Amino acid sequence: MVSSEINKKAVLVLEDGTLLTGVGFGATKKVSGEVVFNTGMVGYVETITDPSYHGQILMQTYPLIGNYGVCPDNFESDGPKIQGYVIHELCRNPSH
């Protein structure tokens, strides 16, 4: 579950029952999907909008996401294709 409120608890529940808790951001809703990861240090906008990630929950391994903002010119499609997004730290004040 993800939340639009800052400091709202979010939980990722894996098929084996493992619970991973964190802080939600974005839309508030329950989702399901295959958890996959991306190791890129840049290109988070491209991965979020990449049709090959359609319906998946994307986990970024690079620790800080959002530091250079979001530019629609970098979209790989007409909008986000992922079902969910798991990151370590969200940059609230991007600089591009």
Backbone torsions as a table, in degrees:
resi	resn	phi	psi	omega
1	MET	NA	140.6	179.1
2	VAL	-122.5	156.3	-175.3
3	SER	-132.7	149.4	175.8
4	SER	-85.5	-9.3	178.6
5	GLU	-91.9	139.5	176.5
6	ILE	-68.3	141.1	178.7
7	ASN	67.7	22.7	174.8
8	LYS	-86.8	129.7	-177.9
9	LYS	-63.0	136.1	175.4
10	ALA	-126.4	147.4	-177.5
11	VAL	-133.1	132.9	171.4
12	LEU	-108.0	119.4	-179.0
13	VAL	-108.6	119.0	179.4
14	LEU	-86.4	161.6	-176.7
15	GLU	-57.2	-32.3	-179.4
16	ASP	-81.8	4.1	178.6
17	GLY	95.6	-6.0	177.7
18	THR	-61.8	132.8	177.9
19	LEU	-110.5	127.2	175.2
20	LEU	-117.8	122.0	-177.5
21	THR	-108.1	153.9	179.7
22	GLY	-165.4	-160.1	-179.7
23	VAL	-110.4	129.6	-177.7
24	GLY	-85.8	158.1	172.9
25	PHE	-152.2	156.8	-179.7
26	GLY	88.7	-151.6	-177.0
27	ALA	-69.8	148.5	176.7
28	THR	-98.9	111.6	177.1
29	LYS	-171.5	161.3	173.7
30	LYS	-90.3	137.6	178.2
31	VAL	-135.3	162.9	173.2
32	SER	-140.3	154.6	179.6
33	GLY	166.7	172.7	176.6
34	GLU	-73.0	130.8	177.0
35	VAL	-86.3	123.7	178.2
36	VAL	-127.5	164.8	179.9
37	PHE	-129.8	159.2	177.5
38	ASN	-132.0	133.1	-175.3
39	THR	-98.5	4.9	-176.8
40	GLY	-64.2	142.1	176.0
41	MET	-85.1	-21.8	175.9
42	VAL	-135.9	169.9	177.1
43	GLY	92.9	20.1	179.8
44	TYR	-63.4	-33.4	177.7
45	VAL	-62.5	-43.9	179.6
46	GLU	-64.1	-41.1	-178.3
47	THR	-69.5	-38.3	179.6
48	ILE	-62.8	-34.7	-176.4
49	THR	-101.1	5.5	-179.5
50	ASP	-75.6	120.2	-179.8
51	PRO	-57.7	-23.0	-179.7
52	SER	-68.9	-16.7	177.1
53	TYR	-95.3	9.4	-176.5
54	HIS	-51.6	126.6	175.5
55	GLY	78.4	1.3	-178.3
56	GLN	-100.1	160.3	173.5
57	ILE	-98.6	113.6	-173.4
58	LEU	-93.9	127.8	176.8
59	MET	-112.7	124.5	177.8
60	GLN	-90.0	135.8	177.5
61	THR	-88.8	-22.7	176.3
62	TYR	-70.7	133.3	-168.9
63	PRO	-70.3	-27.1	-176.2
64	LEU	-117.8	122.3	-179.0
65	ILE	-119.4	137.6	176.4
66	GLY	103.1	1.8	-173.3
67	ASN	-67.5	-19.9	176.5
68	TYR	-117.1	19.3	173.6
69	GLY	75.3	-165.4	-179.7
70	VAL	-129.1	120.5	179.5
71	CYS	-115.8	115.6	-179.3
72	PRO	-56.6	-22.0	176.9
73	ASP	-62.5	-20.8	-178.2
74	ASN	-94.8	1.5	179.7
75	PHE	-63.2	140.5	175.2
76	GLU	-88.0	-12.5	-179.9
77	SER	-153.5	-163.8	-176.9
78	ASP	-79.0	0.2	178.9
79	GLY	164.5	-176.8	-179.3
80	PRO	-58.6	140.7	179.2
81	LYS	-115.5	-12.1	-177.4
82	ILE	-77.0	156.9	178.3
83	GLN	-88.4	-31.1	179.7
84	GLY	-157.5	165.8	-175.5
85	TYR	-139.9	124.7	-178.3
86	VAL	-118.9	121.8	-180.0
87	ILE	-134.9	167.6	178.2
88	HIS	-86.9	-46.6	-177.2
89	GLU	-143.6	131.6	179.5
90	LEU	-99.9	126.7	175.7
91	CYS	-80.2	119.7	-178.7
92	ARG	-89.0	-13.0	-178.9
93	ASN	-129.2	77.2	-177.0
94	PRO	-70.8	157.3	176.3
95	SER	-136.1	120.5	-178.6
96	HIS	-117.9	NA	NA
